[in-house]
Amino acid sequence: MDFIETIQNKEIVFVINKKIIDDDFCNKIIDKIQDGKKIGLNMEKVQNICSKKFISYLIEDKFKLFNLQSEVLAYLAIILKDGFLKSYMNYEDFKKNKRELIKRHFLIT
């Protein structure tokens, strides 16, 4: 099973059980999205993202991420310029809409 879906009153949380996110997996998540619901992806087990579609949905703010590994967070912060990546430290922050990580900038010298 690629993910576990939990539906609360105003939110849907997907616990991702894959190491790599690809376009096929992204399509499975998008098919489950309901209008008016806040979507969160628990990225604790994800180590790699190989999907342009996933990146475009992040830019469109279709879902929020939390529990990212530092390598994935750094990768997304580099390819998503101008602070498009909005993520949270953990589920509680996602649920309460607190401590959102935005506008990370890296300086490469």
DSSP file (Angstrom, degrees, kcal/mol; ACC not computed):
  #  RESIDUE AA STRUCTURE BP1 BP2  ACC     N-H-->O    O-->H-N    N-H-->O    O-->H-N    TCO  KAPPA ALPHA  PHI   PSI    X-CA   Y-CA   Z-CA
    1    1 A M              0   0    0      0, 0.0     3,-0.1     0, 0.0    16,-0.0   0.000 360.0 360.0 360.0 127.2    0.0    0.0    0.0
    2    2 A D        -     0   0    0      1,-0.2    15,-3.2    14,-0.1     2,-0.3   0.808 360.0  -2.0 -75.8 -31.7    1.5    3.3   -1.1
    3    3 A F  E     -A   16   0A   0     13,-0.3     2,-0.5    14,-0.2    13,-0.2  -0.987  58.3-130.0-156.0 160.9   -0.3    5.5    1.4
    4    4 A I  E     -A   15   0A   0     11,-2.0    11,-2.8    -2,-0.3     2,-0.5  -0.973  25.0-147.7-115.9 131.2   -2.8    5.5    4.2
    5    5 A E  E     -A   14   0A   0     -2,-0.5     2,-0.4     9,-0.2     9,-0.2  -0.858  13.6-175.1-104.9 130.0   -5.7    8.1    4.0
    6    6 A T  E     -A   13   0A   0      7,-2.7     7,-3.0    -2,-0.5     2,-0.5  -0.992   8.6-159.0-124.1 126.5   -7.2    9.6    7.2
    7    7 A I  E     +A   12   0A   0     -2,-0.4     5,-0.2     5,-0.2     2,-0.2  -0.921  14.0 173.7-110.7 123.4  -10.2   11.9    6.8
    8    8 A Q        -     0   0    0      3,-3.2    -2,-0.0    -2,-0.5     0, 0.0  -0.444  51.6 -79.6-108.5-173.0  -11.1   14.4    9.6
    9    9 A N  S    S+     0   0    0      1,-0.2     3,-0.0    -2,-0.2    -2,-0.0   0.944 123.3   6.7 -56.5 -54.6  -13.7   17.1    9.5
   10   10 A K  S    S+     0   0    0     27,-0.1    28,-2.6     1,-0.0     2,-0.3   0.297 125.5  54.9-115.7   7.8  -11.9   19.7    7.5
   11   11 A E  E     - b   0  38A   0     26,-0.2    -3,-3.2     2,-0.0     2,-0.4  -0.981  54.4-151.4-146.7 153.7   -8.7   17.8    6.4
   12   12 A I  E     -Ab   7  39A   0     26,-2.9    28,-2.7    -2,-0.3     2,-0.5  -0.996  18.1-163.5-122.6 128.0   -7.4   14.8    4.7
   13   13 A V  E     -Ab   6  40A   0     -7,-3.0    -7,-2.7    -2,-0.4     2,-0.5  -0.954   2.4-161.7-116.1 129.4   -4.0   13.4    5.8
   14   14 A F  E     -Ab   5  41A   0     26,-2.7    28,-3.1    -2,-0.5     2,-0.8  -0.948   6.4-155.1-109.2 120.9   -2.1   11.0    3.6
   15   15 A V  E     -Ab   4  42A   0    -11,-2.8   -11,-2.0    -2,-0.5     2,-0.4  -0.869  20.9-143.3 -93.1 112.8    0.7    9.0    5.3
   16   16 A I  E     -A    3   0A   0     26,-1.8    29,-0.5    -2,-0.8   -13,-0.3  -0.644  20.1-174.4 -86.5 128.0    3.0    8.1    2.5
   17   17 A N        +     0   0    0    -15,-3.2     2,-0.3    -2,-0.4   -14,-0.2   0.015  55.1  92.6-108.7  25.4    4.7    4.7    2.7
   18   18 A K        -     0   0    0    -16,-0.3     3,-0.1     1,-0.1    27,-0.1  -0.860  63.1-147.5-118.6 153.7    7.0    5.1   -0.3
   19   19 A K  S    S+     0   0    0     -2,-0.3    28,-3.0    27,-0.2    29,-2.1   0.756  87.8  45.6 -86.2 -27.2   10.6    6.3   -0.6
   20   20 A I  E     -f   48   0B   0     27,-0.2     2,-0.6    26,-0.2    29,-0.2  -0.966  68.6-151.7-123.9 130.8   10.1    7.8   -4.0
   21   21 A I  E     +f   49   0B   0     27,-2.2    29,-3.3    -2,-0.4     2,-0.2  -0.893  26.8 169.0 -98.8 122.7    7.3   10.0   -5.3
   22   22 A D  E  >  -f   50   0B   0     -2,-0.6     4,-2.3    27,-0.2    29,-0.2  -0.654  50.6 -90.0-122.3-179.0    6.7    9.7   -9.0
   23   23 A D  H  > S+     0   0    0     27,-0.5     4,-2.2     1,-0.2     5,-0.1   0.867 123.3  54.4 -63.9 -37.6    3.9   10.8  -11.4
   24   24 A D  H  > S+     0   0    0      2,-0.2     4,-1.6     1,-0.2    -1,-0.2   0.930 111.0  45.4 -62.0 -44.9    1.9    7.6  -11.0
   25   25 A F  H  > S+     0   0    0      1,-0.2     4,-1.8     2,-0.2    -2,-0.2   0.909 110.2  54.6 -64.2 -41.5    1.8    8.1   -7.2
   26   26 A C  H  X S+     0   0    0     -4,-2.3     4,-2.6     1,-0.2    -1,-0.2   0.890 105.3  53.6 -59.3 -40.6    1.0   11.8   -7.6
   27   27 A N  H  X S+     0   0    0     -4,-2.2     4,-2.1     1,-0.2    -1,-0.2   0.876 105.3  54.1 -62.3 -38.0   -2.0   10.8   -9.7
   28   28 A K  H  X S+     0   0    0     -4,-1.6     4,-0.7     2,-0.2    -1,-0.2   0.899 111.3  45.2 -62.9 -40.8   -3.3    8.5   -7.0
   29   29 A I  H >X S+     0   0    0     -4,-1.8     3,-1.1     1,-0.2     4,-0.6   0.930 111.5  51.6 -68.0 -45.5   -3.1   11.3   -4.4
   30   30 A I  H >< S+     0   0    0     -4,-2.6     3,-0.9     1,-0.3    -2,-0.2   0.855 103.7  58.6 -61.9 -35.9   -4.8   13.8   -6.7
   31   31 A D  H 3< S+     0   0    0     -4,-2.1    -1,-0.3     1,-0.2    -2,-0.2   0.757 105.8  50.6 -64.4 -23.7   -7.7   11.4   -7.4
   32   32 A K  H << S+     0   0    0     -3,-1.1    -1,-0.2    -4,-0.7    -2,-0.2   0.573  83.4 113.2 -90.3 -11.0   -8.4   11.3   -3.7
   33   33 A I    <<  -     0   0    0     -3,-0.9     2,-0.4    -4,-0.6     5,-0.0  -0.415  50.5-159.2 -70.0 134.7   -8.5   15.1   -3.2
   34   34 A Q    >   -     0   0    0     -2,-0.1     3,-1.5     3,-0.0   -22,-0.1  -0.899  25.2-103.9-112.8 142.9  -11.9   16.6   -2.3
   35   35 A D  T 3  S+     0   0    0     -2,-0.4     3,-0.1     1,-0.2    -1,-0.0  -0.352 103.4  20.2 -63.8 141.4  -12.9   20.2   -2.8
   36   36 A G  T 3  S+     0   0    0      1,-0.3     2,-0.4    -2,-0.0    -1,-0.2   0.376  97.4 115.2  83.9  -4.7  -12.9   22.3    0.4
   37   37 A K    <   -     0   0    0     -3,-1.5     2,-0.5   -26,-0.0    -1,-0.3  -0.789  67.6-124.9-100.6 142.3  -10.7   20.0    2.4
   38   38 A K  E     -b   11   0A   0    -28,-2.6   -26,-2.9    -2,-0.4     2,-0.5  -0.742  29.5-148.8 -81.9 126.4   -7.2   20.9    3.6
   39   39 A I  E     -b   12   0A   0     -2,-0.5    25,-2.8    23,-0.3     2,-0.4  -0.862  16.8-178.0-106.5 128.3   -4.8   18.2    2.3
   40   40 A G  E     -bc  13  64A   0    -28,-2.7   -26,-2.7    -2,-0.5     2,-0.5  -0.979  12.0-156.1-125.9 139.6   -1.7   17.2    4.2
   41   41 A L  E     -bc  14  65A   0     23,-2.5    25,-2.1    -2,-0.4     2,-0.9  -0.961  11.6-145.0-116.3 120.2    1.0   14.8    3.2
   42   42 A N  E     -bc  15  66A   0    -28,-3.1   -26,-1.8    -2,-0.5     3,-0.3  -0.757  19.7-178.0 -82.3 109.2    3.1   13.1    5.9
   43   43 A M    >   +     0   0    0     23,-2.7     3,-0.9    -2,-0.9    26,-0.5   0.064  39.3 122.4 -99.9  22.5    6.5   12.9    4.1
   44   44 A E  T 3  S+     0   0    0      1,-0.3    -1,-0.2    22,-0.2   -27,-0.1   0.821  81.2  36.4 -57.8 -36.2    8.4   11.0    6.9
   45   45 A K  T 3  S+     0   0    0    -29,-0.5     2,-0.3    -3,-0.3    -1,-0.3   0.508  90.9 110.0 -96.8  -5.7    9.4    8.1    4.7
   46   46 A V    <   +     0   0    0     -3,-0.9    23,-0.4     1,-0.1    26,-0.2  -0.558  30.4 165.2 -78.2 129.9   10.0   10.0    1.5
   47   47 A Q        +     0   0    0    -28,-3.0     2,-0.3    -2,-0.3   -27,-0.2   0.560  63.3  26.9-115.2 -17.0   13.6   10.2    0.4
   48   48 A N  E     -f   20   0B   0    -29,-2.1   -27,-2.2    27,-0.0     2,-0.5  -0.999  55.6-153.7-151.7 144.4   13.3   11.3   -3.3
   49   49 A I  E     +f   21   0B   0     -2,-0.3   -27,-0.2   -29,-0.2   -29,-0.1  -0.977  18.2 166.6-122.7 118.0   10.8   13.2   -5.5
   50   50 A C  E     +f   22   0B   0    -29,-3.3   -27,-0.5    -2,-0.5     2,-0.4  -0.429  44.7 102.0-124.0  54.6   10.9   12.4   -9.2
   51   51 A S     >  -     0   0    0    -29,-0.2     4,-1.5     1,-0.1     5,-0.1  -0.929  45.8-170.5-147.0 115.6    7.7   14.0  -10.4
   52   52 A K  H  > S+     0   0    0     -2,-0.4     4,-2.4     2,-0.2     5,-0.2   0.837  96.2  58.0 -68.1 -33.2    7.2   17.3  -12.2
   53   53 A K  H  > S+     0   0    0      2,-0.2     4,-2.2     1,-0.2    -1,-0.2   0.911 103.9  50.8 -63.7 -43.3    3.4   17.0  -11.5
   54   54 A F  H  > S+     0   0    0      1,-0.2     4,-1.8     2,-0.2    -1,-0.2   0.917 110.8  49.3 -59.7 -44.5    4.0   16.8   -7.8
   55   55 A I  H  X S+     0   0    0     -4,-1.5     4,-2.1     1,-0.2    -2,-0.2   0.903 109.7  51.1 -62.6 -42.4    6.2   20.0   -7.9
   56   56 A S  H  X S+     0   0    0     -4,-2.4     4,-1.9     1,-0.2    -1,-0.2   0.875 108.9  51.1 -66.0 -35.6    3.5   21.8  -10.0
   57   57 A Y  H  <>S+     0   0    0     -4,-2.2     5,-2.5     2,-0.2     6,-0.4   0.835 108.1  52.9 -69.6 -31.6    0.8   20.9   -7.4
   58   58 A L  H ><5S+     0   0    0     -4,-1.8     3,-1.2     3,-0.2    -2,-0.2   0.917 108.9  49.3 -65.2 -42.5    3.0   22.2   -4.6
   59   59 A I  H 3<5S+     0   0    0     -4,-2.1    -2,-0.2     1,-0.3    -1,-0.2   0.879 110.0  50.9 -63.8 -37.7    3.4   25.5   -6.5
   60   60 A E  T 3<5S-     0   0    0     -4,-1.9    -1,-0.3    -5,-0.2    -2,-0.2   0.474 112.2-124.6 -78.4  -1.7   -0.4   25.6   -6.9
   61   61 A D  T < 5 +     0   0    0     -3,-1.2    -3,-0.2    -4,-0.2    -2,-0.1   0.862  60.5 147.2  61.2  40.3   -0.8   25.0   -3.2
   62   62 A K      < +     0   0    0     -5,-2.5   -23,-0.3     1,-0.2     2,-0.3   0.790  69.2   7.9 -74.8 -28.8   -3.0   21.9   -3.6
   63   63 A F        -     0   0    0     -6,-0.4     2,-0.3   -25,-0.1   -23,-0.2  -0.978  68.9-127.9-149.9 162.0   -1.5   20.3   -0.5
   64   64 A K  E     -c   40   0A   0    -25,-2.8   -23,-2.5    -2,-0.3     2,-0.3  -0.798  20.7-141.1-110.5 152.9    0.7   20.9    2.4
   65   65 A L  E     +cd  41  87A   0     21,-0.9    23,-2.7    -2,-0.3     2,-0.3  -0.852  20.2 172.8-114.1 148.3    3.7   18.9    3.6
   66   66 A F  E     +cd  42  88A   0    -25,-2.1   -23,-2.7    -2,-0.3    23,-0.2  -0.979  57.4  33.4-149.2 163.5    4.9   17.9    7.0
   67   67 A N  S    S+     0   0    0     21,-0.9     2,-0.2    22,-0.5    -1,-0.1   0.880  75.5 175.5  59.0  42.9    7.5   15.7    8.6
   68   68 A L        -     0   0    0     20,-0.5    -1,-0.2    -3,-0.1     2,-0.2  -0.531  32.4-119.1 -77.7 143.0    9.9   16.2    5.7
   69   69 A Q     >  -     0   0    0    -26,-0.5     4,-2.5   -23,-0.4     3,-0.2  -0.514  29.3-113.7 -73.4 151.9   13.4   14.7    5.9
   70   70 A S  H  > S+     0   0    0      1,-0.2     4,-2.4     2,-0.2     5,-0.2   0.838 114.6  53.6 -61.5 -34.9   16.1   17.4    5.7
   71   71 A E  H  > S+     0   0    0      2,-0.2     4,-2.3     1,-0.2    -1,-0.2   0.909 111.6  44.9 -66.6 -41.4   17.4   16.2    2.3
   72   72 A V  H  > S+     0   0    0     -3,-0.2     4,-2.6   -26,-0.2     5,-0.2   0.899 112.8  51.9 -68.4 -40.8   13.9   16.5    0.7
   73   73 A L  H  X S+     0   0    0     -4,-2.5     4,-2.3     2,-0.2    -2,-0.2   0.916 111.4  46.6 -61.2 -44.2   13.3   19.8    2.4
   74   74 A A  H  X S+     0   0    0     -4,-2.4     4,-1.8    -5,-0.2    -2,-0.2   0.920 112.1  51.0 -64.8 -43.8   16.6   21.2    1.0
   75   75 A Y  H  X S+     0   0    0     -4,-2.3     4,-2.2     1,-0.2     5,-0.2   0.938 113.4  44.0 -58.7 -49.0   15.9   19.8   -2.5
   76   76 A L  H  X S+     0   0    0     -4,-2.6     4,-2.3     1,-0.2    -1,-0.2   0.881 111.0  54.2 -66.8 -37.9   12.4   21.4   -2.6
   77   77 A A  H  < S+     0   0    0     -4,-2.3    -1,-0.2    -5,-0.2     6,-0.2   0.845 110.6  47.7 -65.2 -32.1   13.6   24.7   -1.2
   78   78 A I  H  < S+     0   0    0     -4,-1.8    -2,-0.2    -5,-0.2    -1,-0.2   0.919 117.7  38.2 -74.9 -44.1   16.3   24.9   -3.9
   79   79 A I  H  < S+     0   0    0     -4,-2.2     2,-1.0     1,-0.2    -2,-0.2   0.752 109.3  64.4 -82.5 -22.1   14.0   24.0   -6.9
   80   80 A L  S >< S-     0   0    0     -4,-2.3     3,-0.5    -5,-0.2     5,-0.4  -0.812  80.1-165.4-101.1  95.5   11.0   26.0   -5.6
   81   81 A K  G >   +     0   0    0     -2,-1.0     3,-0.8     1,-0.2    -3,-0.1  -0.296  60.0  32.9 -79.6 163.4   12.2   29.6   -5.6
   82   82 A D  G 3  S-     0   0    0      1,-0.2    -1,-0.2    22,-0.1    23,-0.1   0.729 125.6 -69.2  64.5  27.3   10.6   32.6   -3.9
   83   83 A G  G <  S+     0   0    0     -3,-0.5    20,-0.4    21,-0.3    -1,-0.2   0.755  84.4 145.9  72.3  26.1    9.3   30.6   -0.9
   84   84 A F    <   +     0   0    0     -3,-0.8     2,-0.6    -4,-0.2    -3,-0.1   0.826  48.6  88.0 -65.0 -30.1    6.6   28.6   -2.8
   85   85 A L        -     0   0    0     -5,-0.4     2,-0.6    -9,-0.1    18,-0.3  -0.586  57.3-177.3 -75.5 117.0    7.1   25.6   -0.6
   86   86 A K        +     0   0    0     -2,-0.6   -21,-0.9   -28,-0.2     2,-0.3  -0.966  17.0 153.6-115.2 116.8    4.9   25.9    2.5
   87   87 A S  E     -dE  65 101A   0     14,-1.6    14,-3.8    -2,-0.6     2,-0.3  -0.861  31.7-131.3-138.9 170.6    5.4   23.0    4.9
   88   88 A Y  E     -dE  66 100A   0    -23,-2.7   -21,-0.9    -2,-0.3   -20,-0.5  -0.841  19.6-124.9-124.4 159.5    5.0   22.3    8.6
   89   89 A M  S    S-     0   0    0     10,-0.6   -22,-0.5    -2,-0.3     2,-0.2   0.909  86.9 -17.5 -68.8 -42.9    7.3   20.6   11.2
   90   90 A N  S  > S-     0   0    0    -24,-0.2     4,-1.8   -23,-0.1    -1,-0.1  -0.862  77.5 -81.6-153.3-177.6    4.7   18.0   12.2
   91   91 A Y  H  > S+     0   0    0     -2,-0.2     4,-3.1     1,-0.2     5,-0.2   0.892 121.1  56.8 -64.5 -41.3    1.0   17.0   12.1
   92   92 A E  H  > S+     0   0    0      1,-0.2     4,-2.4     2,-0.2    -1,-0.2   0.897 107.6  48.4 -59.3 -41.0    0.0   19.2   15.1
   93   93 A D  H  >>S+     0   0    0      2,-0.2     5,-2.1     1,-0.2     4,-0.9   0.901 112.7  48.9 -64.8 -40.6    1.4   22.3   13.3
   94   94 A F  H  <5S+     0   0    0     -4,-1.8     3,-0.4     3,-0.2    -2,-0.2   0.932 112.8  47.6 -61.7 -46.9   -0.5   21.3   10.1
   95   95 A K  H  <5S+     0   0    0     -4,-3.1    -2,-0.2     1,-0.2    -1,-0.2   0.897 120.8  35.9 -62.8 -42.9   -3.7   20.8   12.1
   96   96 A K  H  <5S-     0   0    0     -4,-2.4    -1,-0.2    -5,-0.2    -2,-0.2   0.461 105.5-125.4 -92.2  -1.8   -3.5   24.1   14.0
   97   97 A N  T  <5 +     0   0    0     -4,-0.9     2,-0.3    -3,-0.4    -3,-0.2   0.921  64.8 135.5  56.3  48.0   -1.9   26.0   11.0
   98   98 A K      < +     0   0    0     -5,-2.1    -1,-0.2     1,-0.2    -2,-0.1  -0.835  50.4  18.2-122.0 159.9    1.0   27.1   13.2
   99   99 A R  S    S-     0   0    0     -2,-0.3   -10,-0.6     1,-0.2     2,-0.3   0.864  73.6-176.1  49.7  49.6    4.8   27.2   12.6
  100  100 A E  E     -E   88   0A   0     -3,-0.2     2,-0.8   -12,-0.1   -12,-0.2  -0.600  23.1-132.2 -77.1 133.5    4.6   27.1    8.9
  101  101 A L  E     +E   87   0A   0    -14,-3.8   -14,-1.6    -2,-0.3     2,-0.3  -0.783  43.5 154.0 -88.7 112.5    8.1   26.9    7.2
  102  102 A I        +     0   0    0     -2,-0.8   -16,-0.1   -16,-0.2   -18,-0.1  -0.927  43.8  22.9-136.7 161.8    8.1   29.4    4.4
  103  103 A K        +     0   0    0    -20,-0.4     2,-0.4    -2,-0.3    -1,-0.2   0.884  65.8 175.6  51.9  52.4   10.6   31.5    2.4
  104  104 A R        -     0   0    0    -19,-0.2     2,-0.4    -3,-0.1   -21,-0.3  -0.721   9.0-166.2 -83.5 135.7   13.7   29.5    3.0
  105  105 A H        -     0   0    0     -2,-0.4     2,-0.4   -23,-0.1   -27,-0.1  -0.980   6.5-157.8-126.7 137.1   16.7   30.8    1.1
  106  106 A F        -     0   0    0     -2,-0.4     2,-0.6   -29,-0.2    -2,-0.0  -0.909   5.1-152.0-113.2 140.5   20.0   29.0    0.5
  107  107 A L        -     0   0    0     -2,-0.4     2,-0.6     2,-0.0    -2,-0.0  -0.956   9.6-164.9-112.8 118.9   23.3   30.7   -0.3
  108  108 A I              0   0    0     -2,-0.6    -2,-0.0     1,-0.1     0, 0.0  -0.910 360.0 360.0-106.2 122.2   25.7   28.7   -2.4
  109  109 A T              0   0    0     -2,-0.6    -1,-0.1     0, 0.0    -2,-0.0   0.387 360.0 360.0-119.1 360.0   29.2   30.0   -2.5
